[in-house]
């Protein structure tokens, strides 16, 4: 599929803004109960590439996984960013946040308390992934962590944007940060605090298989003739009609183009509502 996505148009950037904005946006990225999938996605942005974004627009000052330094050095650097760029940096959070401190510590400190501490002087907080946005897999079913989302631990007066997905679309992650870089504020959000540019339509509404849905042409299994012809996957459990995401609208091949149904990974509670579990609801 040929990409028609233009990130400059998505975040309303003009050429003169590209020339004027020469200071990169400082970002502190803290990981809670996660699988590192969001960071993996972040490194795979296609347009713009992650490399272009980080060389020109974003300064990733701290990440437990991606920082070159480690140990005392990187922790000291993180603390210095809180003061040097007070009110200017973005706090990115990945993963569900455990209510009980003993389930996750960073450098001997509670990850929950570290997130609260980092959020105090941030320009805004961006939750990357369904785990930090809604609680996600760490909060699914029966688990001992009592994991919650980002809004359960930070004050209401701190601006928050949710970029859900498991993982999120790389360009949606980069695009949200670039909007803050160029405009000095979070992009326009919907009532669930998601950037409207990426979450205003369901996957179904922009799906390249929608014409088959309208004609009532469905695949009955993953290896039948209908599947080979690219028919709609709704009968196989596709959750595209209820999932708000830009997977299909950006013109970049993703799950449905690969022949698999949408699992609704950007929606609250997607794991307990089916997810990879074949539609079986997990016991609370």
N, C-alpha and C positions, 0 to 999 in steps of 0.2 A: 504494500500500500504506500503510495507516495504521500509524504508529509506536506500538509498545507499550513502547519502551525507556525505562527510568527510570534515569538515571545515579546518582541518590542511592541506589537499591537496589543497583546494581551494585557500588559501592564501600563499601556499608554505612555510610552517613552518616546520622546522626540530626539532627533539627531543632536540638537544643541544641548539637551540634557546629558547625553552621552559624553559630550566634550566637557561640560562644566563639572560633573560629579566625579572628582578624582580621588576622594577619600573613601577607602573601602569600609564596608559595614562590619563592625566587630561582632562576632558571634561566639557565645559560650554554649556548648552542646553537652548536656548532661544526660546520661543514660540510666534509666531505672530498670525495672524488670522487662527486659527486651531480648530479642534474638539477634540484634544488630542488623536486621533486614532493612530498616529505614536508612541507616548509614550506607548500606550496600546500594540501595536505590539512589541515594543522593549522589553517589559517585558515578552514576550511569545516565545522567541527564544528556539528552541528545541535542536539544536546541533551546538555549545555549548549552554548550558542554560545561560540565562541572569545572574543568580546567580553566576555561575562559572566565567563568563566573568568579572563581577564587583568585585568579591572577589580577582581575580588573575591578571587581565590585565587592567581593565578600572576603573578610579576613577571619578565618576559623581559628580563634585564639585558644580554644580548649575543646578537646574531645578525648575521652579515655581510650578510644580506639585509633583515631586518626592523627592525634598529635605526635610529632616527632619525638618530643621529650617525654619523660615519664617520672614517676616518683615525686620526690620533694620539689624538683624543678618545675614540673608542670603544675603542681598544686599551688606553688608560690606565684607562678605566672597568672593563674586564674584569679587569685586574690588581688593581684595588682590591677587586673582589668576592671574589677568592680569599682576601683577608685579612679583609675585613669580615664575610663570611659563611662563614668557615672551618668545614667540617664541616656546613654547613647547606644549601648550594646543591646543585642537581641539574645534572649535566653531561649534556646531550642531544647525541648525535652522530648525524649524518646522512651517509651516503655511505661507500663503501669506503675503506679507509685504505692509501695506497700505501707499500710498503716503501722505495722510493727517494724521497728527499726532493725531488729536482728536479721530480717530476711535479706537486706542488702545494705552494705556499707561501702563507702568510697574513701580510701586513704584513712580508714579507721573511723570515719564519720557517717552518720545516718544520711542516706541518699535523700530521704524526704526533707530533712533539715537543710541539706545542702541546696536543694531546689528552692526552698522557702527563702534561704539566705541570698541566693543568686537573683531571685526575682525582685527583691526589694529595690534595687537600683537599675533595673532593666528598663529600656524604652518600651519594650513589649515582650510577651512570651508567646512562642509559637510551639504548639504541640504537634510533633511529627508522628504520624501513625495512629492506628485505631486504639492502641494500648494507652498512650498518653491522652488521647482525645476522649475515649469513653471508658477506659479500664481494660478493654480488649481481652485477649486470651488469659493474662494473669488474673483477671477478675471473673473468668468464666467458671461455670459449674461450681463444684465443691473444691475450695482451695484454702489453705491456711494463712494466706498473706493479707487478706482483706484489702487487696489492691484497689486503688481508685484512680480517677482521672486528674488532670492537672488542676481543674477548677476546685477540686476538693481540698487543695493545700495552699493555694495562694489567695491573697485578698482580692475582693471584687473590683477594687479601683485600678488594678493593673490590667492594661489592655491585653487580651488573649485572642489568638486565632488558632483554630483547629484545622489541621490538614490530615484528615483520616485516610486510611487505606492500609492494607496489609500485604506489601508495604504501600506507601503513597506513590503517586505518579512522580517520578523524578523532576519533571518540568514544573509540576505544581509546587514542589518544595522550593526549588530554585526561584521560581517566579514570585512566590510570596516574599522571599527575602529580598529579591531585586526591587519589588514594589516599595518596600520600606527604605531601601537604599536610595532610590530616586525620588520618592515622594515624602520621606520622613515620617510616615505613618503606615499602619496596617491597611491592606486593601479593603474595599467594601465587603462586609460580611453579611451572611444570611442570619436568620433568627437562631440558628444553631452555632453561630460563630465561625462558619466555614467561608473561605473566600468565594464570592459569587462567581468569579471568573472561571472557577473549576468545578463548582458543585451546584450550579443552578438548574441543571437538567439531569434526568435519569440516564443511565447507560443505555436503556432501551430506546429512548427517543432519538439518539444519534447513532444507534447500532447499524453497522453495514448489512446486517441480516434482517433489518426491520421490514423490508419489502416482502420477504418471505413470510414473516409473521402476518402482515396485512393480507397476504394471499392464502393464509392458513396452511402453509407448507412447513412441516416440522420434521426434524430428525427424531426418530423413535429410539435410536441407540447411537452410541458413538462410532459404530463401524457399519452403519447401514448405508443405503444408497443416498438417502436424504442428507446424511452427515457429509458424504463425499461431495455432494452438490452444494454444500454450504447453507442448507436450510436452517431455519430458526431453531434454537436449542431450548425453547421454553418448556417443552414437554420433558426435558431431561433435568429440570429443576433450576433453570437459569433465573437468577434473582435480579436481572437487569431492570425490570419494570419498577422495582422498589429501591434501587441503589442509585444514589446521587453521586456521580463522579464523571470525570472527563476522559475516561479510558478510550472511548470511541470517538469523541469529538475532536481530539487533537491530531487525528490522522496518523497515529503511530501504532503499529501492530501490538496487541496485548492479548489477554486471556482468550477472548472470544474469537479473535483472528487465528489463534492457535488451535481452535476447535474445542475449547472447553467452556463450560457455562460460567457465567458471572456468579460468584459466591456472595456478593454483597459485602465485600470486606471493608468497605468504607462506612458501613452503617453500625449504629450502636447495637451491641449485643449480637453481632453477626455469628459468632462462634456458637452460642447457645441456640441460635435460631436455625442452625443447620451447618453453615460454613463448610468445612471439609468432612463433616460427620454424616453426610448423606441424608440430611433433613431430620435426623433424630434429635429431639430436644434433650439437652443434658439436664440432669436432676440438680436442682438448687439445694 
